[in-house]
């Protein structure tokens, strides 16, 4: 059955890139295409894609990710794993003699090829100009090659000019590093401004910080920062990521936000023991908590995939499954299910609303999260352990309500019989409960005739 669903997803995804650049929505909460249609940011972290994959492997990976519902790949041009001195799979290094003013054309032609291949398949590349160890060697391999704002600006301008007319680019400054001093701030701002100068501001831009913080801490008011990116990280189970998202959601001026690096599937919890790893449930929980708190989309990660691990490489953080097998772990497919669910309702008009959850004894509002249509035409609520959800139905405008219980593990739904809205508190009991038995409740204005999310086709 799962195989049939996977093949169906492949047929549902047209391999055509939208040639229009992305922009921030009019309410500054989401991303949209130039024509105003929704762009639900659903990314995978393929950090080492430019560095550790052949052309054949790259094409296979991108096709798999497209089929599973991803429309963005986050990848690093100057990679983390000795990306300066260890050649890519084409045998090329990015610079001659580590001189940032002497880019190796052969290396960057491979980057060109990967980005163009992603465009063919309808995928955006959220491109990091460099990993953070190239400007802040707090940990990692380095070496530091961007030690002045001038070097960072010139490299950024080089990239901006090179990809000015490439439509499927989103720029991501930083690279798993937070600035520790004023010089670091100047270096990152200079790189961002260099890119903007080079591409004439044609592409969106954000910043990828280190764990447990958001780009908003330093750059929220910078004009080049189009949306905020949080890294909630890999430290603890049941991290209340919705609190971090809400922090960014409530900032002024309003900017879109998302969790750009949550806990990865199959990574050791807190990096401490190989016996306790995050699993698909943790991935789903973090994703639904983030989006229902107001995020514009979400990013998935897998410990084996981000590093493109195979048996020929030394494993980092306990990598154990070759990446070309790890792409079939369940969490990735379930991210496509999530995207379908949120695109089945008017996501551009969805607002987080914990107040719609009644103050009923035993209803943990840190656990159960909810959002609704601004017009009251729908509500989406997530119960990670299948516990009952008590809702204040006076927040829904409909006279008659129907809906679904949606199973985010298997892309299955169970219709809820229509009922009259008596504007009261009503309990909704999921079909099953228990550890890792999460359910999503969708309630709708019956007159809107919103679709069963299982039937949604993704672009």
Secondary structure, DSSP 8 states (H G I E B T S, - for coil): -HHHHHHHHHHHS------S-EEE-TTSSSEEETTS-EE-EEEEE-TTHHHH--HHHHHHHHHHHHHTT--EEEEESS-TTTTTTS--TTS--SEETTEEEEE-HHHHHHHHHHHHHHHHTT-EEEEESS-GGGT-TTSSS------SHHHHHHHHHHHHHHTTT-TTEEEEEESS----SHHHHHHHHHHHHHHHHHHTT-S-EEEE-STTEETHHHHTT-TT--EEEEE--SS-TT--HHHHHHHHHT-SS--EEEESS---BT-BGGGT-TTSB--HHHHHHHHHHHHHTT-SEEEE-BTTTTTT--TTS--STT--S-HHHHTTSHHHHHHHHHHHHHHTS-GGGEEE-GGGB---TT--TTTSEEEEETTSSEEEEEETT---EEEEGGG---SEEEEEEEETTTTEEEEEEEEE--SSEEEE--S--STT--EEEEEEEGGG----GGG----
